Amino acid sequence: MNLFKYPPEIRRIIYTTNAIENFNRQIRKITKTKSSFPTDDSLFKILYLIVFDASEKWTMPMREWGIIVNQLRVYFGERVDTYL
């Protein structure tokens, strides 16, 4: 897939969809400093707090969303409307 055939707005969306990698990085950042967890519950509590903190960022609106949707409609037509 040649990403450079799309305008910068669409490329930014494609490049920022690395949410899973970002989430894994956040988990590693917190758990890396801990040498061990005393119980399984302590690990689950830490993971819960990481998910809770990360989920706040997931709900933030994307900048210039109107422009992005219009560009997606130009390139992908009605397929965009069925998912929105």
C-alpha positions in Angstrom: 0.0 0.0 0.0 1.5 3.3 -1.1 0.6 5.7 1.7 2.0 8.8 -0.1 -0.9 8.8 -2.6 -3.2 10.0 0.3 -3.2 13.6 1.6 -1.5 14.4 4.9 -4.7 14.3 6.9 -5.3 10.7 6.0 -1.7 9.7 6.5 -1.8 11.2 10.0 -4.7 8.9 10.8 -2.9 5.9 9.5 0.3 6.7 11.4 -1.6 7.4 14.6 -3.5 4.1 14.7 -0.7 2.5 16.6 -2.8 2.6 19.7 -1.9 -1.0 20.6 1.8 -0.2 20.5 1.3 2.9 22.5 -0.8 1.0 25.1 1.9 -1.7 25.4 4.6 1.0 25.8 2.5 2.5 28.7 2.3 -0.9 30.4 6.0 -1.6 30.0 6.8 1.9 31.3 5.0 1.2 34.6 5.8 -2.5 35.1 9.4 -2.2 34.1 10.2 -0.2 37.3 8.7 -2.9 39.5 10.9 -5.9 40.1 8.1 -8.2 41.2 4.5 -8.0 42.4 3.6 -9.5 45.8 0.3 -10.9 44.6 -1.6 -11.4 41.4 -4.2 -8.8 42.7 -1.5 -6.2 42.9 -0.6 -6.8 39.3 -4.2 -6.6 38.3 -4.7 -3.3 40.2 -1.7 -1.7 38.4 -3.0 -2.9 35.1 -6.5 -1.6 35.9 -5.0 1.9 36.7 -3.0 1.9 33.4 -6.1 1.0 31.4 -8.2 3.6 33.2 -5.6 6.3 32.6 -5.1 5.3 28.9 -8.9 5.1 28.3 -9.2 8.9 29.0 -6.9 9.6 26.1 -8.9 7.3 23.8 -12.0 9.4 24.1 -10.4 12.7 23.1 -11.7 14.1 19.8 -9.3 14.0 16.9 -8.1 17.4 15.5 -9.5 18.4 12.1 -11.9 15.5 12.0 -14.2 17.2 9.5 -11.4 17.6 7.0 -10.3 14.0 7.5 -13.8 12.6 6.9 -14.2 14.7 3.7 -10.8 13.4 2.5 -11.8 9.8 3.3 -15.0 10.2 1.4 -13.1 11.4 -1.7 -10.8 8.3 -1.6 -13.2 5.7 -0.3 -16.7 6.9 -1.2 -19.7 5.4 0.4 -17.7 2.9 2.4 -16.9 5.6 4.8 -20.5 6.5 5.4 -21.5 3.0 6.2 -19.1 3.0 9.1 -19.8 6.4 10.4 
